[in-house]
Amino acid sequence: MFIVNIDEPSQDPFPWDVDANSIPLTIEHAFAGKGIANGYGFRYPGSKPGSLYVIQNGLLAFVWKESRAVLNLQRLNLQELLKKGERVPAFAS
């Protein structure tokens, strides 16, 4: 989980210039925030500073400053997927 302030741009550069296929990445926006980082054995979680990057094609990445751990997210257009007849698996709870 992470929280960002969209009124506070991040000055931290994104760690990579290209994706896994060597395609250049375009960072559209970057916001400063905090993300929950696991503590020892997930018993003592705490918020650590990081940045949320909005990348082209609906990709999002939250990068923790200290550990450089990355959480990648991708927006799905559910209506488009359903129009194409693609099945969308249910989220497990």
PyMOL Python script that loads the backbone (N, CA, C, O; Angstrom):
from pymol import cmd

cmd.read_pdbstr("""\
ATOM      1  N   MET A   1       0.839  -1.162   0.000  1.00  0.00           N
ATOM      2  CA  MET A   1       0.000   0.000   0.000  1.00  0.00           C
ATOM      3  C   MET A   1       0.889   1.231   0.000  1.00  0.00           C
ATOM      4  O   MET A   1       1.964   1.237   0.600  1.00  0.00           O
ATOM      5  N   PHE A   2       0.436   2.259  -0.669  1.00  0.00           N
ATOM      6  CA  PHE A   2       1.189   3.508  -0.678  1.00  0.00           C
ATOM      7  C   PHE A   2       0.217   4.684  -0.739  1.00  0.00           C
ATOM      8  O   PHE A   2      -0.933   4.550  -1.156  1.00  0.00           O
ATOM      9  N   ILE A   3       0.710   5.816  -0.316  1.00  0.00           N
ATOM     10  CA  ILE A   3      -0.047   7.065  -0.349  1.00  0.00           C
ATOM     11  C   ILE A   3       0.848   8.102  -0.992  1.00  0.00           C
ATOM     12  O   ILE A   3       2.017   8.230  -0.626  1.00  0.00           O
ATOM     13  N   VAL A   4       0.307   8.849  -1.953  1.00  0.00           N
ATOM     14  CA  VAL A   4       1.078   9.915  -2.583  1.00  0.00           C
ATOM     15  C   VAL A   4       0.284  11.207  -2.537  1.00  0.00           C
ATOM     16  O   VAL A   4      -0.943  11.199  -2.446  1.00  0.00           O
ATOM     17  N   ASN A   5       0.998  12.305  -2.600  1.00  0.00           N
ATOM     18  CA  ASN A   5       0.397  13.625  -2.641  1.00  0.00           C
ATOM     19  C   ASN A   5       0.537  14.132  -4.065  1.00  0.00           C
ATOM     20  O   ASN A   5       1.643  14.433  -4.514  1.00  0.00           O
ATOM     21  N   ILE A   6      -0.584  14.227  -4.781  1.00  0.00           N
ATOM     22  CA  ILE A   6      -0.500  14.634  -6.186  1.00  0.00           C
ATOM     23  C   ILE A   6      -0.144  16.113  -6.337  1.00  0.00           C
ATOM     24  O   ILE A   6       0.099  16.588  -7.447  1.00  0.00           O
ATOM     25  N   ASP A   7      -0.114  16.831  -5.229  1.00  0.00           N
ATOM     26  CA  ASP A   7       0.320  18.229  -5.256  1.00  0.00           C
ATOM     27  C   ASP A   7       1.814  18.359  -4.973  1.00  0.00           C
ATOM     28  O   ASP A   7       2.358  19.464  -4.983  1.00  0.00           O
ATOM     29  N   GLU A   8       2.479  17.225  -4.718  1.00  0.00           N
ATOM     30  CA  GLU A   8       3.908  17.239  -4.402  1.00  0.00           C
ATOM     31  C   GLU A   8       4.681  16.414  -5.432  1.00  0.00           C
ATOM     32  O   GLU A   8       4.803  15.198  -5.283  1.00  0.00           O
ATOM     33  N   PRO A   9       5.204  17.063  -6.471  1.00  0.00           N
ATOM     34  CA  PRO A   9       5.973  16.315  -7.469  1.00  0.00           C
ATOM     35  C   PRO A   9       7.238  15.715  -6.848  1.00  0.00           C
ATOM     36  O   PRO A   9       7.850  16.307  -5.958  1.00  0.00           O
ATOM     37  N   SER A  10       7.608  14.550  -7.325  1.00  0.00           N
ATOM     38  CA  SER A  10       8.844  13.912  -6.867  1.00  0.00           C
ATOM     39  C   SER A  10       9.992  14.394  -7.734  1.00  0.00           C
ATOM     40  O   SER A  10       9.855  14.516  -8.951  1.00  0.00           O
ATOM     41  N   GLN A  11      11.116  14.664  -7.106  1.00  0.00           N
ATOM     42  CA  GLN A  11      12.318  15.068  -7.828  1.00  0.00           C
ATOM     43  C   GLN A  11      13.245  13.884  -8.082  1.00  0.00           C
ATOM     44  O   GLN A  11      14.278  14.027  -8.737  1.00  0.00           O
ATOM     45  N   ASP A  12      12.869  12.704  -7.557  1.00  0.00           N
ATOM     46  CA  ASP A  12      13.705  11.511  -7.725  1.00  0.00           C
ATOM     47  C   ASP A  12      13.575  10.966  -9.147  1.00  0.00           C
ATOM     48  O   ASP A  12      12.461  10.835  -9.655  1.00  0.00           O
ATOM     49  N   PRO A  13      14.681  10.652  -9.785  1.00  0.00           N
ATOM     50  CA  PRO A  13      14.611  10.081 -11.132  1.00  0.00           C
ATOM     51  C   PRO A  13      14.145   8.632 -11.085  1.00  0.00           C
ATOM     52  O   PRO A  13      14.392   7.925 -10.108  1.00  0.00           O
ATOM     53  N   PHE A  14      13.479   8.198 -12.131  1.00  0.00           N
ATOM     54  CA  PHE A  14      13.073   6.800 -12.225  1.00  0.00           C
ATOM     55  C   PHE A  14      14.327   5.966 -12.439  1.00  0.00           C
ATOM     56  O   PHE A  14      15.205   6.379 -13.196  1.00  0.00           O
ATOM     57  N   PRO A  15      14.442   4.791 -11.790  1.00  0.00           N
ATOM     58  CA  PRO A  15      15.700   4.025 -11.835  1.00  0.00           C
ATOM     59  C   PRO A  15      16.101   3.464 -13.197  1.00  0.00           C
ATOM     60  O   PRO A  15      17.272   3.138 -13.391  1.00  0.00           O
ATOM     61  N   TRP A  16      15.182   3.339 -14.136  1.00  0.00           N
ATOM     62  CA  TRP A  16      15.520   2.749 -15.427  1.00  0.00           C
ATOM     63  C   TRP A  16      15.116   3.673 -16.565  1.00  0.00           C
ATOM     64  O   TRP A  16      14.156   4.434 -16.446  1.00  0.00           O
ATOM     65  N   ASP A  17      15.857   3.602 -17.675  1.00  0.00           N
ATOM     66  CA  ASP A  17      15.539   4.382 -18.869  1.00  0.00           C
ATOM     67  C   ASP A  17      14.748   3.574 -19.888  1.00  0.00           C
ATOM     68  O   ASP A  17      14.058   4.134 -20.741  1.00  0.00           O
ATOM     69  N   VAL A  18      14.855   2.243 -19.789  1.00  0.00           N
ATOM     70  CA  VAL A  18      14.190   1.356 -20.751  1.00  0.00           C
ATOM     71  C   VAL A  18      13.480   0.228 -19.999  1.00  0.00           C
ATOM     72  O   VAL A  18      13.787  -0.051 -18.840  1.00  0.00           O
ATOM     73  N   ASP A  19      12.524  -0.417 -20.683  1.00  0.00           N
ATOM     74  CA  ASP A  19      11.835  -1.553 -20.072  1.00  0.00           C
ATOM     75  C   ASP A  19      12.603  -2.848 -20.356  1.00  0.00           C
ATOM     76  O   ASP A  19      13.724  -2.812 -20.863  1.00  0.00           O
ATOM     77  N   ALA A  20      11.999  -3.976 -20.030  1.00  0.00           N
ATOM     78  CA  ALA A  20      12.666  -5.273 -20.200  1.00  0.00           C
ATOM     79  C   ALA A  20      12.982  -5.588 -21.656  1.00  0.00           C
ATOM     80  O   ALA A  20      13.859  -6.405 -21.940  1.00  0.00           O
ATOM     81  N   ASN A  21      12.269  -4.943 -22.582  1.00  0.00           N
ATOM     82  CA  ASN A  21      12.491  -5.165 -24.015  1.00  0.00           C
ATOM     83  C   ASN A  21      13.341  -4.070 -24.643  1.00  0.00           C
ATOM     84  O   ASN A  21      13.363  -3.923 -25.865  1.00  0.00           O
ATOM     85  N   SER A  22      14.040  -3.302 -23.813  1.00  0.00           N
ATOM     86  CA  SER A  22      14.903  -2.197 -24.251  1.00  0.00           C
ATOM     87  C   SER A  22      14.141  -1.070 -24.947  1.00  0.00           C
ATOM     88  O   SER A  22      14.716  -0.321 -25.736  1.00  0.00           O
ATOM     89  N   ILE A  23      12.857  -0.955 -24.653  1.00  0.00           N
ATOM     90  CA  ILE A  23      12.048   0.139 -25.197  1.00  0.00           C
ATOM     91  C   ILE A  23      12.136   1.311 -24.218  1.00  0.00           C
ATOM     92  O   ILE A  23      11.923   1.128 -23.019  1.00  0.00           O
ATOM     93  N   PRO A  24      12.447   2.509 -24.712  1.00  0.00           N
ATOM     94  CA  PRO A  24      12.558   3.673 -23.821  1.00  0.00           C
ATOM     95  C   PRO A  24      11.259   3.938 -23.056  1.00  0.00           C
ATOM     96  O   PRO A  24      10.164   3.830 -23.608  1.00  0.00           O
ATOM     97  N   LEU A  25      11.402   4.282 -21.789  1.00  0.00           N
ATOM     98  CA  LEU A  25      10.260   4.591 -20.938  1.00  0.00           C
ATOM     99  C   LEU A  25      10.026   6.095 -20.913  1.00  0.00           C
ATOM    100  O   LEU A  25      10.970   6.883 -20.857  1.00  0.00           O
ATOM    101  N   THR A  26       8.768   6.475 -20.955  1.00  0.00           N
ATOM    102  CA  THR A  26       8.395   7.874 -20.831  1.00  0.00           C
ATOM    103  C   THR A  26       7.661   8.056 -19.511  1.00  0.00           C
ATOM    104  O   THR A  26       6.586   7.490 -19.310  1.00  0.00           O
ATOM    105  N   ILE A  27       8.239   8.844 -18.614  1.00  0.00           N
ATOM    106  CA  ILE A  27       7.611   9.123 -17.329  1.00  0.00           C
ATOM    107  C   ILE A  27       6.730  10.354 -17.512  1.00  0.00           C
ATOM    108  O   ILE A  27       7.219  11.445 -17.802  1.00  0.00           O
ATOM    109  N   GLU A  28       5.416  10.160 -17.338  1.00  0.00           N
ATOM    110  CA  GLU A  28       4.481  11.256 -17.534  1.00  0.00           C
ATOM    111  C   GLU A  28       4.360  12.130 -16.292  1.00  0.00           C
ATOM    112  O   GLU A  28       4.274  13.353 -16.399  1.00  0.00           O
ATOM    113  N   HIS A  29       4.355  11.508 -15.111  1.00  0.00           N
ATOM    114  CA  HIS A  29       4.248  12.232 -13.845  1.00  0.00           C
ATOM    115  C   HIS A  29       5.012  11.469 -12.783  1.00  0.00           C
ATOM    116  O   HIS A  29       5.207  10.259 -12.894  1.00  0.00           O
ATOM    117  N   ALA A  30       5.444  12.180 -11.752  1.00  0.00           N
ATOM    118  CA  ALA A  30       6.090  11.549 -10.596  1.00  0.00           C
ATOM    119  C   ALA A  30       5.627  12.289  -9.351  1.00  0.00           C
ATOM    120  O   ALA A  30       5.671  13.518  -9.301  1.00  0.00           O
ATOM    121  N   PHE A  31       5.184  11.539  -8.348  1.00  0.00           N
ATOM    122  CA  PHE A  31       4.657  12.120  -7.122  1.00  0.00           C
ATOM    123  C   PHE A  31       5.380  11.540  -5.907  1.00  0.00           C
ATOM    124  O   PHE A  31       5.705  10.353  -5.874  1.00  0.00           O
ATOM    125  N   ALA A  32       5.624  12.386  -4.917  1.00  0.00           N
ATOM    126  CA  ALA A  32       6.257  11.936  -3.671  1.00  0.00           C
ATOM    127  C   ALA A  32       5.209  11.302  -2.771  1.00  0.00           C
ATOM    128  O   ALA A  32       4.043  11.694  -2.782  1.00  0.00           O
ATOM    129  N   GLY A  33       5.642  10.315  -1.991  1.00  0.00           N
ATOM    130  CA  GLY A  33       4.708   9.665  -1.083  1.00  0.00           C
ATOM    131  C   GLY A  33       5.411   8.748  -0.111  1.00  0.00           C
ATOM    132  O   GLY A  33       6.625   8.814   0.082  1.00  0.00           O
ATOM    133  N   LYS A  34       4.609   7.888   0.497  1.00  0.00           N
ATOM    134  CA  LYS A  34       5.099   6.889   1.449  1.00  0.00           C
ATOM    135  C   LYS A  34       4.422   5.570   1.142  1.00  0.00           C
ATOM    136  O   LYS A  34       3.250   5.525   0.767  1.00  0.00           O
ATOM    137  N   GLY A  35       5.177   4.502   1.308  1.00  0.00           N
ATOM    138  CA  GLY A  35       4.626   3.177   1.098  1.00  0.00           C
ATOM    139  C   GLY A  35       4.888   2.293   2.301  1.00  0.00           C
ATOM    140  O   GLY A  35       5.914   2.421   2.969  1.00  0.00           O
ATOM    141  N   ILE A  36       3.960   1.403   2.570  1.00  0.00           N
ATOM    142  CA  ILE A  36       4.131   0.457   3.671  1.00  0.00           C
ATOM    143  C   ILE A  36       5.224  -0.518   3.277  1.00  0.00           C
ATOM    144  O   ILE A  36       5.165  -1.144   2.219  1.00  0.00           O
ATOM    145  N   ALA A  37       6.206  -0.636   4.125  1.00  0.00           N
ATOM    146  CA  ALA A  37       7.301  -1.581   3.909  1.00  0.00           C
ATOM    147  C   ALA A  37       7.215  -2.642   4.998  1.00  0.00           C
ATOM    148  O   ALA A  37       6.913  -2.344   6.154  1.00  0.00           O
ATOM    149  N   ASN A  38       7.484  -3.878   4.611  1.00  0.00           N
ATOM    150  CA  ASN A  38       7.383  -4.951   5.602  1.00  0.00           C
ATOM    151  C   ASN A  38       8.475  -4.808   6.654  1.00  0.00           C
ATOM    152  O   ASN A  38       9.606  -4.416   6.367  1.00  0.00           O
ATOM    153  N   GLY A  39       8.099  -5.133   7.857  1.00  0.00           N
ATOM    154  CA  GLY A  39       9.071  -5.157   8.939  1.00  0.00           C
ATOM    155  C   GLY A  39       9.583  -6.569   9.115  1.00  0.00           C
ATOM    156  O   GLY A  39       9.351  -7.422   8.259  1.00  0.00           O
ATOM    157  N   TYR A  40      10.261  -6.823  10.183  1.00  0.00           N
ATOM    158  CA  TYR A  40      10.800  -8.142  10.472  1.00  0.00           C
ATOM    159  C   TYR A  40       9.665  -9.153  10.497  1.00  0.00           C
ATOM    160  O   TYR A  40       8.798  -9.090  11.367  1.00  0.00           O
ATOM    161  N   GLY A  41       9.663 -10.082   9.552  1.00  0.00           N
ATOM    162  CA  GLY A  41       8.622 -11.105   9.494  1.00  0.00           C
ATOM    163  C   GLY A  41       7.232 -10.537   9.306  1.00  0.00           C
ATOM    164  O   GLY A  41       6.251 -11.168   9.699  1.00  0.00           O
ATOM    165  N   PHE A  42       7.126  -9.357   8.714  1.00  0.00           N
ATOM    166  CA  PHE A  42       5.857  -8.655   8.505  1.00  0.00           C
ATOM    167  C   PHE A  42       5.170  -8.295   9.821  1.00  0.00           C
ATOM    168  O   PHE A  42       3.968  -8.033   9.836  1.00  0.00           O
ATOM    169  N   ARG A  43       5.916  -8.279  10.919  1.00  0.00           N
ATOM    170  CA  ARG A  43       5.305  -7.979  12.221  1.00  0.00           C
ATOM    171  C   ARG A  43       5.329  -6.502  12.551  1.00  0.00           C
ATOM    172  O   ARG A  43       4.470  -6.025  13.293  1.00  0.00           O
ATOM    173  N   TYR A  44       6.290  -5.767  12.018  1.00  0.00           N
ATOM    174  CA  TYR A  44       6.438  -4.364  12.371  1.00  0.00           C
ATOM    175  C   TYR A  44       6.490  -3.500  11.109  1.00  0.00           C
ATOM    176  O   TYR A  44       7.509  -2.875  10.816  1.00  0.00           O
ATOM    177  N   PRO A  45       5.374  -3.472  10.362  1.00  0.00           N
ATOM    178  CA  PRO A  45       5.408  -2.681   9.131  1.00  0.00           C
ATOM    179  C   PRO A  45       5.480  -1.187   9.448  1.00  0.00           C
ATOM    180  O   PRO A  45       5.022  -0.736  10.498  1.00  0.00           O
ATOM    181  N   GLY A  46       6.051  -0.450   8.541  1.00  0.00           N
ATOM    182  CA  GLY A  46       6.125   0.993   8.702  1.00  0.00           C
ATOM    183  C   GLY A  46       6.146   1.675   7.357  1.00  0.00           C
ATOM    184  O   GLY A  46       6.464   1.058   6.340  1.00  0.00           O
ATOM    185  N   SER A  47       5.809   2.944   7.353  1.00  0.00           N
ATOM    186  CA  SER A  47       5.822   3.713   6.110  1.00  0.00           C
ATOM    187  C   SER A  47       7.227   4.206   5.821  1.00  0.00           C
ATOM    188  O   SER A  47       7.923   4.705   6.706  1.00  0.00           O
ATOM    189  N   LYS A  48       7.627   4.060   4.580  1.00  0.00           N
ATOM    190  CA  LYS A  48       8.936   4.517   4.131  1.00  0.00           C
ATOM    191  C   LYS A  48       8.726   5.423   2.920  1.00  0.00           C
ATOM    192  O   LYS A  48       7.814   5.189   2.127  1.00  0.00           O
ATOM    193  N   PRO A  49       9.565   6.462   2.767  1.00  0.00           N
ATOM    194  CA  PRO A  49       9.397   7.377   1.635  1.00  0.00           C
ATOM    195  C   PRO A  49       9.671   6.709   0.293  1.00  0.00           C
ATOM    196  O   PRO A  49      10.478   5.786   0.179  1.00  0.00           O
ATOM    197  N   GLY A  50       8.972   7.209  -0.706  1.00  0.00           N
ATOM    198  CA  GLY A  50       9.153   6.699  -2.059  1.00  0.00           C
ATOM    199  C   GLY A  50       8.476   7.622  -3.050  1.00  0.00           C
ATOM    200  O   GLY A  50       8.042   8.720  -2.701  1.00  0.00           O
ATOM    201  N   SER A  51       8.389   7.167  -4.286  1.00  0.00           N
ATOM    202  CA  SER A  51       7.779   7.959  -5.353  1.00  0.00           C
ATOM    203  C   SER A  51       6.908   7.069  -6.226  1.00  0.00           C
ATOM    204  O   SER A  51       7.231   5.910  -6.487  1.00  0.00           O
ATOM    205  N   LEU A  52       5.787   7.647  -6.671  1.00  0.00           N
ATOM    206  CA  LEU A  52       4.912   6.979  -7.626  1.00  0.00           C
ATOM    207  C   LEU A  52       5.171   7.587  -8.991  1.00  0.00           C
ATOM    208  O   LEU A  52       5.134   8.806  -9.155  1.00  0.00           O
ATOM    209  N   TYR A  53       5.434   6.733  -9.968  1.00  0.00           N
ATOM    210  CA  TYR A  53       5.699   7.175 -11.335  1.00  0.00           C
ATOM    211  C   TYR A  53       4.557   6.727 -12.233  1.00  0.00           C
ATOM    212  O   TYR A  53       4.159   5.562 -12.213  1.00  0.00           O
ATOM    213  N   VAL A  54       4.039   7.651 -13.014  1.00  0.00           N
ATOM    214  CA  VAL A  54       3.034   7.339 -14.024  1.00  0.00           C
ATOM    215  C   VAL A  54       3.793   7.225 -15.337  1.00  0.00           C
ATOM    216  O   VAL A  54       4.367   8.195 -15.831  1.00  0.00           O
ATOM    217  N   ILE A  55       3.783   6.019 -15.889  1.00  0.00           N
ATOM    218  CA  ILE A  55       4.543   5.710 -17.097  1.00  0.00           C
ATOM    219  C   ILE A  55       3.550   5.561 -18.253  1.00  0.00           C
ATOM    220  O   ILE A  55       2.365   5.311 -18.028  1.00  0.00           O
ATOM    221  N   GLN A  56       4.029   5.712 -19.477  1.00  0.00           N
ATOM    222  CA  GLN A  56       3.131   5.615 -20.625  1.00  0.00           C
ATOM    223  C   GLN A  56       2.354   4.309 -20.607  1.00  0.00           C
ATOM    224  O   GLN A  56       2.740   3.349 -19.940  1.00  0.00           O
ATOM    225  N   ASN A  57       1.260   4.285 -21.344  1.00  0.00           N
ATOM    226  CA  ASN A  57       0.418   3.092 -21.521  1.00  0.00           C
ATOM    227  C   ASN A  57      -0.246   2.614 -20.238  1.00  0.00           C
ATOM    228  O   ASN A  57      -0.516   1.422 -20.092  1.00  0.00           O
ATOM    229  N   GLY A  58      -0.512   3.525 -19.305  1.00  0.00           N
ATOM    230  CA  GLY A  58      -1.237   3.152 -18.099  1.00  0.00           C
ATOM    231  C   GLY A  58      -0.438   2.383 -17.073  1.00  0.00           C
ATOM    232  O   GLY A  58      -1.024   1.771 -16.180  1.00  0.00           O
ATOM    233  N   LEU A  59       0.871   2.391 -17.166  1.00  0.00           N
ATOM    234  CA  LEU A  59       1.693   1.695 -16.178  1.00  0.00           C
ATOM    235  C   LEU A  59       1.990   2.621 -15.006  1.00  0.00           C
ATOM    236  O   LEU A  59       2.217   3.818 -15.186  1.00  0.00           O
ATOM    237  N   LEU A  60       1.985   2.057 -13.815  1.00  0.00           N
ATOM    238  CA  LEU A  60       2.334   2.773 -12.595  1.00  0.00           C
ATOM    239  C   LEU A  60       3.435   1.999 -11.893  1.00  0.00           C
ATOM    240  O   LEU A  60       3.472   0.769 -11.946  1.00  0.00           O
ATOM    241  N   ALA A  61       4.333   2.723 -11.236  1.00  0.00           N
ATOM    242  CA  ALA A  61       5.388   2.065 -10.458  1.00  0.00           C
ATOM    243  C   ALA A  61       5.642   2.881  -9.201  1.00  0.00           C
ATOM    244  O   ALA A  61       5.893   4.083  -9.278  1.00  0.00           O
ATOM    245  N   PHE A  62       5.579   2.234  -8.046  1.00  0.00           N
ATOM    246  CA  PHE A  62       5.962   2.882  -6.797  1.00  0.00           C
ATOM    247  C   PHE A  62       7.335   2.350  -6.427  1.00  0.00           C
ATOM    248  O   PHE A  62       7.541   1.138  -6.361  1.00  0.00           O
ATOM    249  N   VAL A  63       8.280   3.262  -6.184  1.00  0.00           N
ATOM    250  CA  VAL A  63       9.654   2.873  -5.857  1.00  0.00           C
ATOM    251  C   VAL A  63       9.988   3.410  -4.475  1.00  0.00           C
ATOM    252  O   VAL A  63       9.917   4.614  -4.231  1.00  0.00           O
ATOM    253  N   TRP A  64      10.356   2.496  -3.563  1.00  0.00           N
ATOM    254  CA  TRP A  64      10.794   2.902  -2.235  1.00  0.00           C
ATOM    255  C   TRP A  64      12.223   3.420  -2.326  1.00  0.00           C
ATOM    256  O   TRP A  64      13.080   2.782  -2.938  1.00  0.00           O
ATOM    257  N   LYS A  65      12.483   4.586  -1.714  1.00  0.00           N
ATOM    258  CA  LYS A  65      13.809   5.210  -1.806  1.00  0.00           C
ATOM    259  C   LYS A  65      14.911   4.337  -1.232  1.00  0.00           C
ATOM    260  O   LYS A  65      15.919   4.083  -1.891  1.00  0.00           O
ATOM    261  N   GLU A  66      14.722   3.889  -0.028  1.00  0.00           N
ATOM    262  CA  GLU A  66      15.786   3.187   0.695  1.00  0.00           C
ATOM    263  C   GLU A  66      16.126   1.835   0.092  1.00  0.00           C
ATOM    264  O   GLU A  66      17.292   1.546  -0.173  1.00  0.00           O
ATOM    265  N   SER A  67      15.125   1.019  -0.123  1.00  0.00           N
ATOM    266  CA  SER A  67      15.372  -0.351  -0.585  1.00  0.00           C
ATOM    267  C   SER A  67      15.414  -0.461  -2.110  1.00  0.00           C
ATOM    268  O   SER A  67      15.919  -1.447  -2.647  1.00  0.00           O
ATOM    269  N   ARG A  68      14.891   0.538  -2.803  1.00  0.00           N
ATOM    270  CA  ARG A  68      14.771   0.540  -4.265  1.00  0.00           C
ATOM    271  C   ARG A  68      13.839  -0.574  -4.745  1.00  0.00           C
ATOM    272  O   ARG A  68      13.872  -0.961  -5.913  1.00  0.00           O
ATOM    273  N   ALA A  69      13.003  -1.088  -3.828  1.00  0.00           N
ATOM    274  CA  ALA A  69      11.991  -2.072  -4.207  1.00  0.00           C
ATOM    275  C   ALA A  69      10.942  -1.375  -5.065  1.00  0.00           C
ATOM    276  O   ALA A  69      10.648  -0.195  -4.874  1.00  0.00           O
ATOM    277  N   VAL A  70      10.381  -2.127  -6.016  1.00  0.00           N
ATOM    278  CA  VAL A  70       9.436  -1.558  -6.968  1.00  0.00           C
ATOM    279  C   VAL A  70       8.139  -2.351  -6.944  1.00  0.00           C
ATOM    280  O   VAL A  70       8.150  -3.581  -6.961  1.00  0.00           O
ATOM    281  N   LEU A  71       7.023  -1.635  -6.903  1.00  0.00           N
ATOM    282  CA  LEU A  71       5.697  -2.232  -7.048  1.00  0.00           C
ATOM    283  C   LEU A  71       5.162  -1.747  -8.385  1.00  0.00           C
ATOM    284  O   LEU A  71       4.961  -0.547  -8.572  1.00  0.00           O
ATOM    285  N   ASN A  72       4.927  -2.670  -9.325  1.00  0.00           N
ATOM    286  CA  ASN A  72       4.408  -2.318 -10.651  1.00  0.00           C
ATOM    287  C   ASN A  72       2.919  -2.574 -10.700  1.00  0.00           C
ATOM    288  O   ASN A  72       2.434  -3.586 -10.194  1.00  0.00           O
ATOM    289  N   LEU A  73       2.201  -1.661 -11.307  1.00  0.00           N
ATOM    290  CA  LEU A  73       0.757  -1.798 -11.486  1.00  0.00           C
ATOM    291  C   LEU A  73       0.419  -1.437 -12.928  1.00  0.00           C
ATOM    292  O   LEU A  73       1.091  -0.611 -13.546  1.00  0.00           O
ATOM    293  N   GLN A  74      -0.618  -2.057 -13.451  1.00  0.00           N
ATOM    294  CA  GLN A  74      -1.069  -1.712 -14.792  1.00  0.00           C
ATOM    295  C   GLN A  74      -2.573  -1.537 -14.762  1.00  0.00           C
ATOM    296  O   GLN A  74      -3.301  -2.388 -14.250  1.00  0.00           O
ATOM    297  N   ARG A  75      -3.028  -0.430 -15.314  1.00  0.00           N
ATOM    298  CA  ARG A  75      -4.459  -0.168 -15.399  1.00  0.00           C
ATOM    299  C   ARG A  75      -5.055  -1.046 -16.496  1.00  0.00           C
ATOM    300  O   ARG A  75      -4.471  -1.213 -17.567  1.00  0.00           O
ATOM    301  N   LEU A  76      -6.221  -1.597 -16.206  1.00  0.00           N
ATOM    302  CA  LEU A  76      -6.934  -2.400 -17.191  1.00  0.00           C
ATOM    303  C   LEU A  76      -8.195  -1.663 -17.600  1.00  0.00           C
ATOM    304  O   LEU A  76      -8.888  -1.095 -16.756  1.00  0.00           O
ATOM    305  N   ASN A  77      -8.496  -1.669 -18.889  1.00  0.00           N
ATOM    306  CA  ASN A  77      -9.744  -1.113 -19.379  1.00  0.00           C
ATOM    307  C   ASN A  77     -10.710  -2.279 -19.489  1.00  0.00           C
ATOM    308  O   ASN A  77     -10.743  -2.972 -20.506  1.00  0.00           O
ATOM    309  N   LEU A  78     -11.492  -2.495 -18.446  1.00  0.00           N
ATOM    310  CA  LEU A  78     -12.359  -3.659 -18.362  1.00  0.00           C
ATOM    311  C   LEU A  78     -13.364  -3.685 -19.511  1.00  0.00           C
ATOM    312  O   LEU A  78     -13.629  -4.747 -20.076  1.00  0.00           O
ATOM    313  N   GLN A  79     -13.921  -2.537 -19.858  1.00  0.00           N
ATOM    314  CA  GLN A  79     -14.902  -2.502 -20.949  1.00  0.00           C
ATOM    315  C   GLN A  79     -14.286  -2.990 -22.262  1.00  0.00           C
ATOM    316  O   GLN A  79     -14.912  -3.759 -22.991  1.00  0.00           O
ATOM    317  N   GLU A  80     -13.069  -2.550 -22.564  1.00  0.00           N
ATOM    318  CA  GLU A  80     -12.396  -2.975 -23.792  1.00  0.00           C
ATOM    319  C   GLU A  80     -12.118  -4.477 -23.785  1.00  0.00           C
ATOM    320  O   GLU A  80     -12.303  -5.155 -24.795  1.00  0.00           O
ATOM    321  N   LEU A  81     -11.675  -4.987 -22.641  1.00  0.00           N
ATOM    322  CA  LEU A  81     -11.398  -6.423 -22.550  1.00  0.00           C
ATOM    323  C   LEU A  81     -12.664  -7.243 -22.772  1.00  0.00           C
ATOM    324  O   LEU A  81     -12.634  -8.264 -23.459  1.00  0.00           O
ATOM    325  N   LEU A  82     -13.776  -6.796 -22.190  1.00  0.00           N
ATOM    326  CA  LEU A  82     -15.030  -7.520 -22.342  1.00  0.00           C
ATOM    327  C   LEU A  82     -15.547  -7.436 -23.778  1.00  0.00           C
ATOM    328  O   LEU A  82     -16.111  -8.404 -24.288  1.00  0.00           O
ATOM    329  N   LYS A  83     -15.360  -6.284 -24.435  1.00  0.00           N
ATOM    330  CA  LYS A  83     -15.782  -6.142 -25.834  1.00  0.00           C
ATOM    331  C   LYS A  83     -15.032  -7.123 -26.723  1.00  0.00           C
ATOM    332  O   LYS A  83     -15.592  -7.660 -27.679  1.00  0.00           O
ATOM    333  N   LYS A  84     -13.756  -7.354 -26.403  1.00  0.00           N
ATOM    334  CA  LYS A  84     -12.938  -8.283 -27.184  1.00  0.00           C
ATOM    335  C   LYS A  84     -13.251  -9.738 -26.850  1.00  0.00           C
ATOM    336  O   LYS A  84     -12.745 -10.652 -27.500  1.00  0.00           O
ATOM    337  N   GLY A  85     -14.083  -9.949 -25.838  1.00  0.00           N
ATOM    338  CA  GLY A  85     -14.439 -11.303 -25.450  1.00  0.00           C
ATOM    339  C   GLY A  85     -13.407 -11.970 -24.551  1.00  0.00           C
ATOM    340  O   GLY A  85     -13.445 -13.182 -24.341  1.00  0.00           O
ATOM    341  N   GLU A  86     -12.489 -11.173 -24.024  1.00  0.00           N
ATOM    342  CA  GLU A  86     -11.471 -11.743 -23.142  1.00  0.00           C
ATOM    343  C   GLU A  86     -12.053 -11.977 -21.760  1.00  0.00           C
ATOM    344  O   GLU A  86     -12.861 -11.187 -21.270  1.00  0.00           O
ATOM    345  N   ARG A  87     -11.642 -13.050 -21.149  1.00  0.00           N
ATOM    346  CA  ARG A  87     -12.091 -13.358 -19.785  1.00  0.00           C
ATOM    347  C   ARG A  87     -11.198 -12.628 -18.804  1.00  0.00           C
ATOM    348  O   ARG A  87      -9.981 -12.558 -18.979  1.00  0.00           O
ATOM    349  N   VAL A  88     -11.807 -12.095 -17.788  1.00  0.00           N
ATOM    350  CA  VAL A  88     -11.074 -11.407 -16.740  1.00  0.00           C
ATOM    351  C   VAL A  88     -11.276 -12.198 -15.458  1.00  0.00           C
ATOM    352  O   VAL A  88     -12.400 -12.302 -14.968  1.00  0.00           O
ATOM    353  N   PRO A  89     -10.202 -12.759 -14.907  1.00  0.00           N
ATOM    354  CA  PRO A  89     -10.365 -13.558 -13.687  1.00  0.00           C
ATOM    355  C   PRO A  89     -10.802 -12.689 -12.514  1.00  0.00           C
ATOM    356  O   PRO A  89     -10.454 -11.512 -12.422  1.00  0.00           O
ATOM    357  N   ALA A  90     -11.568 -13.297 -11.630  1.00  0.00           N
ATOM    358  CA  ALA A  90     -12.019 -12.597 -10.434  1.00  0.00           C
ATOM    359  C   ALA A  90     -10.837 -12.358  -9.507  1.00  0.00           C
ATOM    360  O   ALA A  90      -9.901 -13.155  -9.452  1.00  0.00           O
ATOM    361  N   PHE A  91     -10.896 -11.253  -8.782  1.00  0.00           N
ATOM    362  CA  PHE A  91      -9.863 -10.995  -7.789  1.00  0.00           C
ATOM    363  C   PHE A  91     -10.089 -11.881  -6.583  1.00  0.00           C
ATOM    364  O   PHE A  91     -11.216 -11.998  -6.101  1.00  0.00           O
ATOM    365  N   ALA A  92      -9.051 -12.496  -6.098  1.00  0.00           N
ATOM    366  CA  ALA A  92      -9.166 -13.335  -4.903  1.00  0.00           C
ATOM    367  C   ALA A  92      -9.223 -12.432  -3.676  1.00  0.00           C
ATOM    368  O   ALA A  92      -8.534 -11.414  -3.601  1.00  0.00           O
ATOM    369  N   SER A  93     -10.033 -12.814  -2.750  1.00  0.00           N
ATOM    370  CA  SER A  93     -10.136 -12.004  -1.523  1.00  0.00           C
ATOM    371  C   SER A  93      -9.571 -12.726  -0.340  1.00  0.00           C
ATOM    372  O   SER A  93      -9.577 -12.193   0.769  1.00  0.00           O
TER     373      SER A  93
END
""", "prot")
cmd.dss("prot")
cmd.show_as("cartoon", "prot")
cmd.util.cbc("prot")
cmd.orient("prot")
